[in-house]
Amino acid sequence: MSLGETPITVIGNLTSDPELKFTDSGAALAKFTVASTPRSYDKDTGQWKDGTAAFFRCAAWRSLAEHVAESLTKGSRVVVSGRMRQHNWTTPEGENRSMLAIEVDDIGASLRFTTVTIGGKPAASPTPSDDPWANPAPTAPTGAEPPF
């Protein structure tokens, strides 16, 4: 990342399916919007309340763009990491416009509320010899400090 770039990470849901396009030179570009809605717990009512949603336009390039278009759909909960960029242009009527958008460096499915399968098939379960959590942790001698 270069000096002066603004890094950003956003967690939210896609508002529609990603739109995949190709530039004249053949580079893939996926455009999509992520809605991020803050939630807070109201102790008085005992319920969660949604705040005002923020909508972030995102752009992913090349192979990442193709992966986004093949993997994500409207409603997918994602974690987006990238750089905030300002885009300026002039409309055909001569009006100056600008917008902020995230140039995506990486994106993944959020596992907070769901599970996903990577690579189109379930991951193989580790064999007991490969799984460090398969055996109980050693116990510390009486009176000794825990090993962590």
N, C-alpha and C positions, 0 to 999 in steps of 0.2 A: 504494500500500500504506500502510495506517495504522500509526501507532506501536504497538508492542506485538505486531504480527503477526510470525509466524515464517516467513520464506521458506524454501522447500525445493525442491530439484531431485532427482528420482529417475530412474534409468535401470534398466529391467528389462523383464519380460515379463508380459503380461496372463495371469492364471490362468484366465480364462473369458471368454466373450463379454460385452461391456458390456450392462448391463440398463437399458433406456430406459423411463422412466415419465414421466407428466405430472401436475403438481400440479392441485388443484381450479381454480386460476386459469389453467391451460393452459401453465404454464412447463415446459419439457422438463428432465429430470434424468437423467443417465447415471451409473450407479454401476458401478464395476469395481475390481478389485484388481490391483496390480502387485507382482510378486515380484522382489526385487533380491538377487542372490547374488554376494558378493565372491569373486574368484578370486585365487590367488597361485601363483607358480611355485616349485616345489620343485627347487632346484639339485641336490640329492642324487639324486633319482629322474629328473630331467629331464622332469617332467610337471606339468601344471596341476592344482591341487586346488581344489575348491569349498568355500567356507566355509558358515556358517549363513545360510540365506535369511531376509530380512526381508520381511514382507508389509505393503503399504500400501493401505488402503482409500482410494478416490478418488471425488470427486463433481464432475461437470462440469454446468454449467447452460446453459439456453437453446440458442442455435444451436450452441455448442461441443458440447453434449450430443448433439445430433442428428448432428453431423459425426463424433463419436467412434463413435456407434452404427452409422453407415453405413460407416465406414472401417476400423475395427479389429476383430479377432477374437482368440479364445484363441490365445496364443503370440506375438502381435505384440510385437516389441521396440520400446519407446517411451522417449521422454524427456519426463518430466512436470515442469512447473514450476507451483508454486502456493504456497499458504499452509497451514501446519499449523494445524488447528483442533481444539479439544477439545469433545466433545459429551457432555453430562450428561443423564441421564434416570432415572426411577424405574420399575421393573418393576411389573406388576399386583400382584405379591406384596409390594410396598413396598421392594424392595431398590434402593439407589442404584447406578447404573452410570455408567461413562464410557469413552470411547474417543477416540483420536486419529485424524484423517482428513485427507487433503489436499483442500482446495478448489482445483480445477484452474483455473489462469489460462490455460495454454497446454499443448499436447501435440503431439508429432510422432513420426513413425516414426524410429527409429534407423537410420542408413545404414551402421553399422559392419560388419554382416555380410550386407547385402542391398541391392538397389536398389528403388526404388518409382517409380511413375508418378503424377504429379500431374495432376488434372483429367481422368482417364480416357483420356488419349491421350498418346503420347510427346511430349516437348518437341521443337520443331523445332531442328535443328542450326543454329548460327549461320552466317551467310555469312562468308567470309573477311574481308570489310571490317568485320564486326561483332565478330569474334573477336580480342581483343587477343593471344591466345597462338598465333595461326595463323602469325605471322611470327617468325623468330628474333630474339632480343634483340640490340640493337646492341652491338657489342664496344667495349670501352674502348681508347683509344690505349695503346700499349706504355708501361709505367711509371706509368700513371695508376691511381688508386683505382677499384674497382668502383663502378657507379652506384647501389648500394644500401647 
